[in-house]
Amino acid sequence: MKLTKKFWRNAALVTICIIAIPAIIFSANKANASVAIDKKIAEYGILKGDIVDINKLGYDFKNGGYSRIITTKRDMAKWKAYLENPKHKEENYYYGADENDELIRKKKNTTDPKDTDWYYIFTYDQGVVTVDMSVFGNWIDPDGTELEEYRALMSYPKPN
């Protein structure tokens, strides 16, 4: 069987379509997610200059949808002050493993946003943006009332 120029042109076209079409769809969905999440962040009253990205916008293959995890400069400052208060000394530490897999107690790095315990998760899935908050590992429903004491710690507890 002799492969002709027409065959190679068609094969190249099919290959390009297999790669290009999903890439275009993915890019369009990511752009829609970015706009929707930025709009939701603005609804919360969070200024662009106050945002500190923990994880930039990306697709969550495990749960589906796009998500962006942020904290704010105000929340970072409040979190740091909270941990430096002698009353909350125990919450300023976490347990990890050393090179010998022995449990050791480490102090939290209050200047690194990736170590913060106070953050917002904005998730875009099928045109809807949902917001979750986490304070010291406690998930907070922004519309719920059961964890009012934790919500009071956040700078932006719910939309205006």
Secondary structure by P-SEA (a helix, b strand, c coil): ccccaaaaaaaaaaaaaaccaaaaaaaaaaaaaaaaaaaaaaaacccccccccccccccccccbbbbbbbccaaaaaaaaaaaaccccccccccccccccccbbbbbcccccccccccbbbbbbcccbbbbbbbccccccccccccaaaaaaaccccccc
